[in-house]
Amino acid sequence: MVATIGYSGVTGDGMQLKWAVLALAPWFSGIALADHDHLQELPAVEVTVHAHDSEGHLHKRMVNSPDAAALLQDYTGAYSYQAGGIAALPNIRGMNDNRIRVLVDGAELTAACANSMNAPLTYISPAAVASVNVLAGITPVSMGGDSIAGTITVDSARPVYANSADEWLYQGSFSTVYRSNNNGLSTALNATAASDNLSLNFTSTMDRGQSYRDGNGDKIRATQFERHIQTLTLGAKGEDEDFVLRLSHQEVPHQGFPNQYMDLVGNKADSINASYSREFAWGNLDTRVYWQEVHHEMGFFTSEKPGTMPMKTHGKDMGYNIKATIPLDEAHTLRVGNEFHRQTLDDEWPAVAGSMMMGPNTFVNINDGRRDRIGIFAEVESQWDSRWSSLLGARVDHVRSSTGRVQSYGGMMSAADTLAAANFNAGSRAASDNHVDLTATGKYAFSETTSIEFGYARKTRSPSLYERYSWGVGQMARNMIGWFGDANGYLGNPNLKPEKANTISATLDWHDAESKAWQAKVTPYFTYVQDYIGVEQLNAGLAGNRANLRFDNQDARFYGINMNGAKQLWHDTPWGEGRVKASLAWMRGERINGDSLYQIMPLNARISLEQKKGAWSNGVDVQFVDSKTRVDDARLEPETGGYTLVDLRSSYQWTKARLDFSVTNLFDRYYALPTGGVNYANWKAEGSVGAMGPLAGVGRSVNVGLTVDF
């Protein structure tokens, strides 16, 4: 959500941009989240952003977008691909949401939808986020399991308490944000009452918007949305223990998806999340138990993308995790733990009265689906001396999945699905997988200004319920499966094997002796995935030139380089503080035969100039994205042109209030999203003629936010 000022060609200017960015980025390579007083030193695989940091990084993202996935933009190599207005799906180094472990307040959630319309990050509004943590590639075994790309943790604020037993703390805030492009509105109410050992907090957020317009002023149909979330948090603490209970309710009355055949017409979720931690003489114990139930429905709610076909899903996530941290001596710390996660899923498509195609029976896509994972892990973190440190870990997980009998609509036009259901019911509907994950990292400081961090990781992921058990072979049944925004049809594969990823990575870090004036980081990485769950093309040439695909195991490789930098430009002057930040990401994702994989972001870079003086904070962000010509031919992925994007932002902080202002896509130019899939909604509305073009990004938007503390 930025602006196009330079060029939009696929060649020529794209090559000029590529060389310009490659030449410029090393001058500014360094960590992108350094504050104006000093540059944070963070592990090579991890970036944390806090809502109340001095530069307001999360405030900026809250104003620009109601989608929590937008918060990932501050991590180089992580991005999201467009789905609904509050449901973009994360991607780390070319690997998508199913390959990422996403924890929301420590709970592991999964999408209860064949199109991932209710993915984990949809259950929290940016206004409620206190911190975002991204661990890419070489993830500690204590933070990763059943995932190969990395881990994303999104946390709301911890309970706050009064300073002494003689007083009570009462505090709260109200914020509102308006976005002009889609007439969007977000509000958030936060209220707390607390003693010195008890805390009660209530948070209510609302996000809504109409369909947005691209840089040409054309409406991108079926992009409207609305969401309401209420959360009650109870905290209690003692001298050496802490307890937090969260009760949450979410409702999404509607959400459009321009690159899907259907939209969301209802999503209700209730969750319970309890954590307990305690310090003992031997170390620390952290425990958590969680439960979430989701009732989800897809259909059609707007004349921008009409139709008739109800699809209902009922899902549950439940689990626990236990972790003990035990200092062995001054140099070594042991962490051991046990985790359990269960997903249950029922996915049914009710018959439509009077329809020969969708009736007379209910189409049962997944019946009593279950996916259980239990795991144990151990890791040792060591500080060998002032220069050397290491982290060694191993974990073992067992994953079992199963589903019951299924059925087709049963009508005369469902003969192919009726036969497929009979074959599916006669086959094996249960699978068990064993995972062995390993992580080994080391860090060596050559001097006060130079260090290197390097490592290796083996990670494993088992197929999802939809990847294994989507059985329908009729064209409509196939088209209802798929979270990729490509309008292709998908068929599951009960014989899928788990993905096994082997990653090596290293990070070179340079900075000044006091870590105040400048810093530069360069991170190359390489991942080889055995039995990567890709697709085989069954046939092409359907309406809109789409394809029918079947999930299939293939070997694949991902490699690239991330560069980050920050430099202080001026300090303690009449202009306050000033700095420049830059980042660059180049990646490749391909099958072993060299064919490109789907939704791989092209070369991209970001440069930010920031200034802070007193209560004022100002910034200009420029993003460069190269043309995308390496595309996934099996999925008929469209090529896109390169572009340059500019954002302006400013904020003013009073004692009890904060005003945020931004302009995204300053020059209101048109650009196509490299990972946005196809614009099915517009193609359908314009007569379903020709090929589906790529989905366009958001045109200019003026965004204003106000937060008042009380």
C-alpha angles and dihedrals in degrees: 000000000000136000139275116229110149121042142326103202128124095223138020101030088039090062091047090052092048094055093041092053093045090051095046103041100068090060089063102029109143143098114318098212102057113136124228095263100047142351115256116234109220134172114271093246098045140067124177125194120192125205094227101043117137094258097047097231093165091042088057093051092044091056095046099045141015090212119098089211088070088070089072092071091088090068117078111232095023121099140146133235122227122265121137124345091268100024111067111153121234124240127189119196092336099314119113138226100285089057093052124079106226118194120189108194087340095306120122108225131183134200113263093200137083088230097041090242090150100044117163098268091058089072095070130052119221088240089065096046117107099175142003122205123192121190113183131197106328098053120174111253089238089064102036137057134145089013135095107187101054143270131286118195120189117186135185121217121297117241115274125216139200117265096239142015090251096066143052124221120223118179142141147149142219124206135180132185129194123197116193102203097067097015085249125178131189127181133181132188120193124180131172135185116183145164123201092280107018128061132182120189133178123194127183123181133180128189126180140155144163125239111298129232127231127228091278091057093250119140116245098218124225097022099117121116147170131196137175125190129180122185131184115197126192119190131186129177140182133187093286106006139069133195128189127182121186125189115188138181124190131187127183107183092186143348128178124221114199094190097048132075092235140032135224113262099174140003123175122176134176123189142182120199123178128177132182128186131178138178117228132181089259096047142283131321121202121186135174137179124187142176133185131179122196132192108192133178133186124198140108126298107161139059087230088077111010128188146120123245126111120209120183129192131186116192139170133194120193135160151121139231131200124191130178122195113201124182105217094187138322092296106036134056124187124207121190129172152158128221136186129187130177127188121189123188140184116183118183134166110208119222118260113231112246095010118128091195101043103044176231091260132040112263106235107205099169120008119194092339114187133184118183126184126182123177145170129202143181130189136173123212114199135188100196095180139326091295107032128064132159144183122208123179146161134189137182123206132183117205123191124181132180143161138194133237120307137202140200128230086270099219129128091266092053099066094120092050092045090056091044090052091052092050091046092050091049093052133073112289100181133073136179126200132184120209129200114189127185133187128186123172135165136188127200126185111210091186142331089289106036134053140155130212120193138167155152131232136184112201132179134201130184122215120271122246091257093049091052105033110032098118109166115119099182114105095247093047091051093048091056092062122077139075096202101094092232099115090231124135121249135202124194127233121216090195096062116135124217118269115249115199125191114193133185122185142162135192126204113201126194126177141147118277094261096038091233110102106042146347136188131192132184121187122184117184141180129194127186114195118199113204093008108187102243130143140265117212113238097183140331137200098080125142108312089014092279127156139230111231138185124207109249139171115252134157116251141173134213125193139159148124133257122201126187133177145172132186131183109232101184137358135196095358132133085270092055116222126346135182143161125222130191138181135181131191127189120175144164129201118184146151116253090261089061098255112141120249125231127279098006109162114235123230108307137173138183130204123188130188112198133186130185128185122166109307093350125093120179136175148173118208122195120188124192121198122182125223115275113230099144102083138161104262093188090062094039090239112187124236118240135201127245122257145179119226131199131194129184122202139175137171139184123204122206124181093266104014143048129201119201125190131177141164116208122194088018095189095041095230127161121251135163120232111245092212099028099101120216131327099242095162094059092042090054094045091051094056104278091268125151128348124330112255126217121278114262126227128241120287125224115321130183109209127193126182133181127190122188122190122208 
